[in-house]
Amino acid sequence: MNGNAADFVDAAPWPALLVHPDERIVAANERALAFLGAGIVGRHFITILRQPVLLEAIEGCLADGKKRTCEYLTNDGRQDVTYKVSVGAVALEHQRGVFVCFEDVTAFEQVGQMRRDFVANVSHELRTPLTALIGFIETLKGPAKNDETARARFLDIMDDESKRMNRLVGDLLSLSRVEAQERVRPTEVMYPADLIRTAAHSLNALAKKAGVQLETDLPEETVSMVGDRDQLRQVLNNLAENAIKYSGAGSTVTLALTGPKYEPRLRAQAVRLSVLDTGQGIEPHHVPRLTERFYRVDSHRSREMGGTGLGLAIVKHIINRHRGRLKVASVRGQGSCFTVILPVA
């Protein structure tokens, strides 16, 4: 290899080191020193890189000069980290040395895991109603063929299960559309107070049925903003419907609008759309995960209420498209407040 070994390794954009033909580490860049330790230069590579698959790759490259790749797994104190390690031969003092480079692929691994989890969750959510439908169809074609009472009861259950699948498919399609539009800024001028009035009117029957008092709190002055009217209506309806369903009879749900005013978190003038309820509240450990796909605070109750577990994930993506923020505050036994902070321009 021509030139200084340390300069060669320093040019690498990722943690990198050079192994001498005598199997000692002769050079390492700053990223590698921070990653593997400050005292690694001069030591045998086996004492530093202890994972067998990587040791075999380096030993093999020293022996035959062929390139190899492998994974190196570690933990940075906060999460598991996966590196793709490239091992290649270099000429070093007229002998064969090995250049080792570590590329952090943790984000790609996490995306892959998210996709696998998503497919598994969708499959699970669809399997339950499908299994029920298949079972009831078989029963109606067989033992309950002439049982009118059983037929009526089974058909009601089948109707519920098919509607549940339809809601899930609808939410999946909605999530897909929202994700596709997430990087496209809305341009429509709209009035958030109108959204609140429309939501309160459309959800009034649901609130009465649940024994919930539905109220609005709107400013006297007219407030306008740039946004996608249909998507923000979906956000408000989702949050308000959740509040009505889960706060319980005798509680109050308030849809409020405040602003515009300067929001430090957005570094812009913004309005706040808030949905407050006086229900049971949410345990603190649930709050950070509420917008995860298929995450439910109470899985059984959510399914009974017709929830798919995707509503707040859709809300999150819509808010992201509007460059906004979702703030959740909840005290167990005192209620919850979901606040959507949206820039006005």
C-alpha positions in Angstrom: 0.0 0.0 0.0 1.4 3.4 -0.9 1.3 6.3 1.5 0.8 6.5 5.2 -1.5 3.8 6.7 -3.2 6.2 9.1 -4.0 8.7 6.3 -5.5 5.8 4.2 -7.8 4.7 7.1 -8.7 8.3 8.0 -10.2 8.8 4.6 -12.9 6.2 5.2 -16.3 7.7 5.9 -17.1 5.0 8.5 -15.2 3.4 11.4 -12.3 1.6 9.8 -9.0 -0.1 10.7 -6.1 -1.8 9.1 -4.8 -5.2 10.1 -1.1 -5.9 9.5 0.1 -9.3 8.1 1.3 -10.1 11.6 -2.4 -9.8 12.7 -1.9 -6.6 14.7 -4.1 -3.5 14.2 -1.7 -0.9 12.7 -4.1 2.0 12.0 -7.6 3.1 13.0 -9.5 6.3 12.3 -11.2 8.4 14.9 -14.6 6.8 14.4 -13.1 3.4 15.0 -11.3 4.6 18.1 -14.6 6.0 19.5 -16.4 2.8 18.6 -13.9 0.1 19.7 -11.7 1.9 22.2 -8.8 4.3 22.2 -6.1 1.7 22.8 -6.7 -0.7 20.0 -3.7 0.2 17.7 -0.9 -2.2 18.2 -3.0 -5.0 19.6 -3.9 -8.3 18.0 -7.3 -8.0 16.2 -8.7 -11.1 18.0 -8.5 -9.3 21.4 -10.6 -6.4 20.0 -13.0 -7.9 17.5 -14.3 -10.9 19.5 -17.2 -11.9 17.3 -16.4 -15.3 15.6 -18.0 -14.4 12.2 -15.8 -11.3 11.9 -12.7 -13.0 13.1 -13.2 -15.7 10.5 -13.7 -13.1 7.7 -10.4 -11.3 8.6 -8.4 -14.6 8.9 -9.8 -15.8 5.6 -9.0 -12.6 3.8 -5.4 -12.7 5.2 -5.1 -16.2 3.9 -6.6 -15.9 0.4 -7.0 -12.2 -0.3 -10.7 -12.5 -1.2 -13.2 -9.9 -0.1 -15.8 -10.8 2.5 -18.7 -9.1 4.3 -20.4 -10.0 7.6 -22.5 -8.5 10.4 -21.1 -7.1 13.6 -23.7 -6.7 16.4 -23.2 -4.4 19.4 -25.1 -2.0 21.7 -24.5 1.7 22.1 -26.1 1.9 25.6 -29.5 2.9 24.2 -30.3 0.3 21.5 -28.9 -2.7 19.6 -26.7 -1.6 16.7 -25.9 -3.6 13.5 -22.9 -2.9 11.4 -22.2 -4.3 7.9 -18.5 -5.1 7.9 -16.5 -5.1 4.6 -13.2 -6.9 4.7 -10.8 -6.5 1.9 -7.1 -7.2 1.1 -4.6 -4.4 0.7 -0.8 -4.4 -0.1 1.0 -3.5 3.1 4.8 -3.6 3.2 4.9 -6.0 0.2 2.6 -8.4 2.1 -1.2 -8.9 2.4 -2.9 -6.8 5.0 -6.6 -6.4 5.6 -8.8 -3.2 5.5 -11.9 -3.5 7.8 -14.7 -1.0 7.4 -17.9 -0.8 9.6 -21.1 0.6 8.1 -23.9 1.3 10.5 -27.1 -0.3 9.0 -29.2 -0.2 12.1 -31.8 2.1 10.5 -32.2 -0.3 7.6 -32.6 -3.2 9.9 -35.2 -1.3 11.9 -37.2 -0.5 8.8 -37.1 -4.1 7.8 -38.2 -5.2 11.2 -41.0 -2.6 11.1 -42.2 -4.0 7.8 -42.1 -7.6 9.1 -44.0 -6.5 12.2 -46.6 -4.6 10.1 -47.3 -7.6 7.9 -47.5 -9.9 10.9 -49.9 -7.5 12.6 -52.1 -7.1 9.5 -52.2 -10.9 9.1 -53.2 -11.4 12.7 -55.9 -8.7 12.6 -57.4 -10.2 9.4 -57.1 -13.8 10.6 -59.4 -13.5 13.6 -62.5 -12.3 11.7 -61.7 -14.5 8.7 -61.5 -17.6 11.0 -64.8 -16.6 12.6 -66.5 -16.1 9.2 -65.2 -19.5 7.9 -66.4 -21.2 11.1 -69.9 -19.7 11.0 -70.3 -20.4 7.3 -69.4 -24.1 7.8 -71.8 -24.3 10.7 -74.6 -22.7 8.7 -74.0 -25.1 5.9 -74.0 -28.0 8.3 -75.4 -28.4 11.8 -77.3 -25.1 11.9 -78.6 -25.4 8.4 -82.3 -25.4 9.4 -81.9 -23.6 12.8 -83.4 -20.2 12.3 -82.5 -18.9 15.7 -78.8 -19.9 15.3 -78.8 -18.6 11.7 -80.0 -15.2 12.8 -77.4 -15.0 15.6 -74.5 -16.2 13.4 -75.4 -13.8 10.6 -75.3 -10.9 13.1 -71.9 -12.0 14.2 -70.7 -12.4 10.6 -72.0 -9.0 9.8 -69.9 -7.5 12.7 -66.8 -9.4 11.6 -67.1 -8.4 8.0 -67.5 -4.8 8.9 -64.5 -5.0 11.2 -62.4 -6.3 8.2 -63.8 -3.5 6.0 -62.8 -0.9 8.6 -59.3 -2.4 8.8 -58.9 -2.4 5.0 -60.2 1.1 4.8 -57.7 2.3 7.4 -54.9 0.5 5.7 -55.7 2.2 2.4 -56.0 5.6 4.2 -52.6 5.1 5.9 -51.1 4.2 2.5 -52.5 7.4 0.9 -51.4 9.6 3.8 -47.9 8.2 3.7 -47.7 8.8 0.0 -48.7 12.5 0.4 -46.6 13.1 3.5 -43.9 15.1 1.7 -46.4 17.1 -0.3 -47.2 20.4 1.4 -51.0 21.4 1.5 -51.8 24.7 -0.2 -55.6 25.2 0.6 -56.7 28.1 2.9 -59.1 26.8 5.4 -60.8 27.7 8.7 -60.1 25.4 11.6 -63.2 26.6 13.6 -65.4 25.3 10.8 -63.8 21.9 11.3 -64.6 21.9 15.0 -68.2 22.9 14.4 -68.6 20.2 11.7 -67.0 17.5 14.0 -69.2 18.5 16.9 -72.3 18.3 14.8 -71.4 14.9 13.2 -70.4 13.3 16.5 -73.3 14.7 18.6 -75.4 11.5 18.2 -72.5 9.3 19.2 -71.8 11.4 22.2 -75.5 11.2 23.3 -75.5 7.5 22.9 -72.3 7.2 25.0 -73.7 9.5 27.7 -71.0 12.1 27.0 -71.4 15.9 27.0 -69.8 17.3 23.9 -68.8 20.9 24.0 -66.8 23.4 21.8 -64.5 26.3 22.8 -63.9 28.6 19.9 -62.3 32.1 19.7 -64.4 35.1 18.6 -62.1 36.2 15.9 -61.8 34.3 12.5 -58.7 32.2 12.2 -57.4 30.8 8.9 -54.6 28.5 8.0 -53.1 26.5 5.2 -54.0 22.9 5.3 -55.8 19.9 3.8 -59.4 20.2 5.0 -60.3 16.6 4.5 -57.2 15.2 6.3 -57.5 17.6 9.2 -61.2 16.7 9.5 -60.0 13.1 9.8 -57.6 14.0 12.5 -60.2 15.9 14.6 -62.9 13.2 14.1 -60.5 10.4 15.1 -59.3 12.2 18.3 -62.9 13.3 19.2 -64.4 9.9 18.5 -61.7 8.2 20.7 -62.4 10.6 23.5 -66.1 10.0 23.3 -65.8 6.2 23.2 -63.2 5.8 25.9 -63.9 8.6 28.4 -67.0 6.9 29.7 -70.6 8.0 30.5 -70.9 11.2 32.5 -67.7 12.7 31.2 -67.3 15.8 29.1 -65.4 16.1 25.8 -64.4 19.6 24.7 -63.1 20.5 21.2 -61.1 23.7 21.5 -59.2 26.1 19.2 -56.6 28.6 20.4 -54.2 30.9 18.6 -52.6 31.8 16.4 -49.5 32.6 18.4 -45.8 31.9 18.1 -44.9 28.3 18.9 -41.3 27.7 19.9 -41.5 24.0 19.0 -42.4 25.0 15.4 -40.6 28.3 15.3 -43.7 29.8 13.6 -47.1 31.2 14.2 -49.5 28.3 14.9 -52.9 27.3 16.1 -53.8 24.6 18.6 -56.7 22.1 18.0 -57.3 20.4 21.3 -59.6 17.5 22.3 -60.0 17.4 26.1 -61.9 14.8 28.1 -62.7 14.2 31.8 -62.4 10.4 31.5 -60.2 7.9 33.2 -56.9 9.1 31.6 -54.1 7.0 30.2 -51.2 5.4 32.1 -47.9 7.3 31.5 -46.1 4.3 30.0 -48.7 4.0 27.2 -48.4 7.6 26.0 -45.1 7.4 24.0 -46.5 4.5 22.0 -50.0 5.7 21.2 -49.2 6.5 17.5 -47.6 3.1 16.8 -49.4 1.0 14.3 -51.7 -1.5 16.0 -50.8 -0.3 19.5 -53.7 -0.4 21.8 -54.0 0.6 25.5 -56.7 -1.9 26.0 -56.8 -4.4 23.1 -60.0 -6.2 24.0 -62.0 -3.0 24.6 -60.6 -1.4 21.5 -61.8 -4.2 19.3 -65.2 -4.2 21.0 -65.4 -0.5 20.1 -64.6 -1.2 16.5 -61.0 0.2 16.6 -58.4 -1.1 14.2 -55.3 0.2 16.0 -54.3 2.4 13.0 -56.3 5.7 13.8 -53.5 7.5 15.7 -50.8 6.3 13.3 -52.9 8.0 10.5 -53.2 11.1 12.7 -49.4 11.2 13.2 -48.7 11.1 9.4 -51.3 13.8 8.6 -49.8 16.1 11.3 -46.3 15.4 9.9 -47.5 16.4 6.4 -48.6 19.7 7.9 -45.3 20.2 9.7 -47.2 20.1 13.0 -46.8 18.3 16.3 -49.0 16.1 18.4 -48.9 16.7 22.2 -50.5 14.3 24.6 -51.1 15.1 28.3 -53.0 12.7 30.5 -53.4 12.1 34.3 -54.9 8.8 35.4 -58.4 9.4 36.8 -58.5 13.1 35.6 -58.7 12.8 31.8 -56.6 13.4 28.7 -55.8 16.2 26.3 -54.7 15.6 22.7 -53.4 18.8 21.2 -52.5 19.2 17.5 -50.2 22.2 16.9 -50.3 23.4 13.3 -48.5 26.2 11.6 -50.9 28.7 10.0 -48.8 29.2 6.8 
